[in-house]
Amino acid sequence: VSQISITDDDAQVNRKLPKELLLRIFSFLDVVTLCRCAQVSKYWNLLALDGSNWQRVDLFEFQVDVKASVVENISKRCGGFLKALSLKGCQNITDEALQKFSEKCRNIEVLNLDNCKKLTDATCASLGLHSTKLQQLDLSCCLCITDNALKFISKGCHHLKHINISWCHEVTNDGLEALAQGCLKLEDFICKGCSQITDVGVGHIAVHCKNIRRINLHSCQNITDDGLKLLGEHCHDLAFLCVSSCQRLTDQSLVSIANGCPALKTLEVANCSHLTDNGFQALAKNCHVLERMDLEECLQITDSTLNYLASYCHHLTVLSFSHCELITDEGIRHLGSSVCATEQLQVLELDNCPLITDASLEHLMGCQSLERIELYDCQLITRQGIRRLKNRLPNIRVHAYFAPVTPPASVGGGRQRYCKCCVIL
């Protein structure tokens, strides 16, 4: 890129502001702005491309257009300054580029390689060898990653706290065993959609990683109650657990978590259709600091679960009961009169709850913190009921839709057609 010569005004600015202050100003700029500043003058080029301004680089906006040479140039420019790099969605990045990167940027702490599909275990071999300060690593959707990658990471990245291996289908329990034994400081473990992970792999994480706080096993369909039992026995500081679409789980899983994880704040169990009121009763009685719960498509729960949550969990802010078709106005009455509803509740999702009527909206009018309510396909809710709720809570966002008015028989002729139109009220 051609550079513009320094003008008198530029020279005055540069003389009045010391280099240290200009570098400090440049440190607040994003990648694109820094590159633009580098074209202003030779002096600004030196300042903008100074490695100290490139401690955190996010190339997500460039995505698939980023070439391997860009990463190599960043490595040369940043060297030991770079601490965080996001290459999310950069599908042209290769192992060779990451190998050169890891050799030069040995102070990297946060590295996002989400959806970098060309990367293989070779990249993790380089990271394990050179990136000893790495704390956060995202390998989700890196489909060529295998157990060997986690073995390399475990040997060199002993400060790792966060790892995401979601949809890495080649990873098995053996990889998790190596990871757990080498990365004892692990706090966040995310492995959504890892079809080969079983209770044995979960057990390795539970037993060895004493600092674990957040576990996401979404769509790991081989997980059973035995895996959750191990979490309950060893992960007493667990704050976040997602086991949505782990369809083999029963109430025994909830009992295990209730008995062993009293610090739990977020529970996501969407599409776990075997869970019943009995399991949630045990959970509510023991996990009093729960804040967020996703119970979508827990088809067997009734108003009884809402009653337990209302009675024991006073810090709930986000609740989803979508597709819980047995919930009625009586359950919402319990919830609406609870401590959490009047002081904490911000989001309530009730999509496809066919027994909910306008009476439920009446029960929620005292929820002064309520920001959003979802009512899609609640066919007994009326526009009038929603208007009354909005009159009481004018800042609330109500998401619902209603079928259009049936046209006269003479219009269009033949069979009548119905179209559900989305309306945000």
Secondary structure, DSSP 8 states (H G I E B T S, - for coil): -------HHHHHHHHHS-HHHHHHHHTTS-HHHHHHHTTT-HHHHHHHT-GGG-SEEE-TTTGGG--HHHHHHHHHHHGGG--EEE-TT-TT--HHHHHHHHHH-TT--EEE-TT-TT--HHHHHHHHHH-TT--EEE-TT-TT--HHHHHHHHHH-TT--EEE-TT-TT--HHHHHHHHHH-TT--EEE-TT-TT--HHHHHHHHHH-TT--EEE-TT-TT--HHHHHHHHHH-TT--EEE-TT-TT--HHHHHHHHHH-TT--EEE-TT-TT--HHHHHHHHHH-TT--EEE-TT-TT--HHHHHHHHHH-TT--EEE-TT-TT--HHHHHHHHTSHHHHHT--EEE-TT-TT-BHHHHHHTTT-TT--EEE-TT-TB--HHHHHHHHHHSTT-EEEEEE------TTSS-SS-----EEEE-
